[in-house]
Amino acid sequence: MMPVALAHLVAVGDPLFSGGAGDTLATLAIVVLKAVVTFVVLLVGVLFMVWFERKVISDMQNRIGPNRAGPFGILQTLADGIKLFFKEDLLPDRADRRVFKLAPYLSLVPAFLAFAIVPVGGTITIAHHKTFLQLADPPIGILFLLAMSSVAVYGVMLAGWASGSKYPLLGSVRASAQMVSYEAAMGLSVATIVLLAGSLSTHDIVTAQSGGVTNLFILKAGLIPFFIFMIAATAELNRPPFDLVEAEQELVGGFHTEYSSIRFALFFLAEFMNTITMSAVVVTLFLGGPSGPGFHFLTWLWPILWFVAKLFVFLFTYVWLRATLPRLRYDQLMDLGWKVLIPASLGWLLIMAAIQLELWYAGVGLVLGLLAWAMLARAMRVGRERSASTFARGGVTP
Amino acid sequence: MTDTSSRLTAETSEGAQELVSRAETTPAELRREEGATLRLPEGVALDPGDVSIEVAEDETMIINMGPQHPSTHGVLRVMMELEGEMVLRSKPVIGYLHTGMEKTGEDLMYMQGGTNVTRMDYLAPLFNELVFSMAVEQLLEIEVPERSTWIRMLMCELNRMSSHLLFMATNGMDLGAVSMMIYGWRERELVLSFFEKTTGLRMNHNYIRPGGVAADLPSGWQEDVAGLCDKIMPRLDEYDDLLTGQPIFRQRTEGVGVITGEQAIALSATGPLLRSAGVAWDLRRSMPYLHYDQVDFDVVVGSYGDSFDRYAIRLNEIRESIRIVRQIIDLMPEGDYRIQDKKVTPPPRGRIDESMEALIHHFKLFTEGFKVPEGEVYVAVESPRGELGCYLVSDGSAKPYRLHIRGPSFVNLQALPLLMRGGMVADAVAVISSIDPVMGEVDR
């Protein structure tokens, strides 16, 4: 039996739980059904995402790409998965056995859980029970998301550390630094959205954006949080151009160099699942999730279609970035995170907060912000000159 | 250390080539590993205080990059001492592709020599053949026909393009722009198709031989060559769009692996590595061979000596090569494609059935080979990687007494510790890539 308190914790606004304790069994069944469906949809989504990525990149690179398994090679990922499953699972001699085995799950499980809070569609009716098309709508939705993406860092970090090998270790050092610093920028840009929506619940955030393009937070929050979130999310996902953690050309495979067989597949799965989840979160936070114009027939369908369409834009963007951009260097990545993204998102958050109160506050905030920015820039320049003189790189940087 | 691991360490040890901890390294060696250049003029010599960075032994880690590493261009192995991600000192370890080709060359007749040397710098095989053939011809004191000289120039410039295109590909890939790899290969394919049409092979052609070239250009070659130049030219502008103006690409290459002119000369660096430091030294211009003094082209030089300059030099050298190739199309004379000296050139197949003398010549040439007068000679050409030299000693027999190739990749690799010092692991990859070594030529 599902206690009311727990129901409140996972889904405060869901009409599913408003029926009282009368039909808890049906409620429970629906919740389980939704969990299973989400799980399956996400798994199938990953299968297609891998195929989609390979196909799109192939097209961009004048190649054909997978075309053997199934029509258009659509079953290629499945074939690869089966192959990986039956491969020998190697455990390095010097590895910390327990942590080494645990790490893939630490990165996979949060990827699953984070998707739970994403509203995929509007409200539907299953067996006379109305419910949101989202697995859970906890009042702390966004915090849950941030928590999950922080936990996922441990997966990558511990994998590299537990491998007992030098390249993975470098990868894991990069991972912890990168993910921790971009977490901050990401959190601050999310805070802007929370400020505008006045709620941490993803369902409320989506509702606040319904009714017209101008209501979408991407415009209402002034584009900057959107771009910061996009950059930070790419870094969180370890996708190119921020894939320093794997960096095939430098660290061979980074944190998963020593992984093989199904454990490697789990990392792979987690990475693509995270890509889908993050794209879904961007859609939810900035583009109104499933909201959009629809028709009077099949009313449950249009929100889902809108959601998927918006999702595809971002999935394609990630693939596009991967095909186009070179990789950043470690120090450049840190510079971008700490010296650009965090100050910018912090400043913007303050300005948005000021606007919420009174417009002229924002003006004052802007002036003060620019002043602070100028001071920061000056301080950074001095720092750069100092460090350049203490350790001459032996040349001129144009 | 278990028994197994110490046994493995002993079995795979490269001896003095390896980088060891600071405590076990002599100061002179330490300076070299930290990038001090040899034979610097007085006053330019590095200050010892500048070389030694104070580091605690337990804060550094010696890491192996290669010989099985995706970005070491084959089997180069670089041992690096890292502090965090910063490279403090490094040492290239070579020899993993050593097949004794120079020694093999002493056992092959001059006519067979081409098949051997062509496998050294396998990305620019025609240059190896060219330098070997020129050395043999100089010892024989023969002049090859005009047309064969121009064919050699045409093929070599096309080869320079294909080699630099492959650099574009691998350089892009090493920096993470994976699509660039495919684009570079796509354009190189155009050149290789023409090679295949002319020589019968895409690599290791054995096309340029002592006395001329193996076969005349195929009919319609003018259209083929002009067509591939027209195709490649706009694609180079696409590279500009994709990489040259790309902020991330510039950040990754500008100021990375900086070398000055003095240092480059002190390390005997040649090719794009030397020219990136602003030294306009190109054998085609400085010591013209073939007919390079009759064509119009520019020597591209850099001004900062960094990885970006080396990228830009190679990109523009492709453009210059296209310029040269277009001129050659107009300048190509009619005539023989190989010398009509029966002592060097085998008679054509048809003549063997008609003439006893031709049959004897043919038989003698392919069993005994031709004898080369006693003497020694050094010939150098500008390969895509720098000065490619061939030192040949003849004792008057049909086989070289000694064959030595001055491989530009091998010499340029010396600059690695200097270029890598103070950079990060990612820079190390960019630096290796910007030297563009071919391990076949390094190890020979």
Interface residues (C-beta under 8 A of the other chain):
Chain A: I57 M60 Q61 N62 R63 K166 Y167 L170 V173 R174 P240 P241 D243 L244 A247 E248 Q249 E250 L251 V252 R322 A323 T324 L325 P326 R327 L328 R329 Y330 D331 Q332 F391 A392 R393 G394 G395 V396 T397 P398
Chain B: D50 I53 M61 I63 N64 H69 P70 S71 L82 G84 E85 G172 M173 D174 L175 G176 A177 V178 S179 I182 Y183 R186 L242 L243 Q246 I248 F249 Q251 R252 E254 G255 V258 I259 T260 Y304 G305 D306 R421 G422 G423 M424 V425 A426 D427 A428 V429
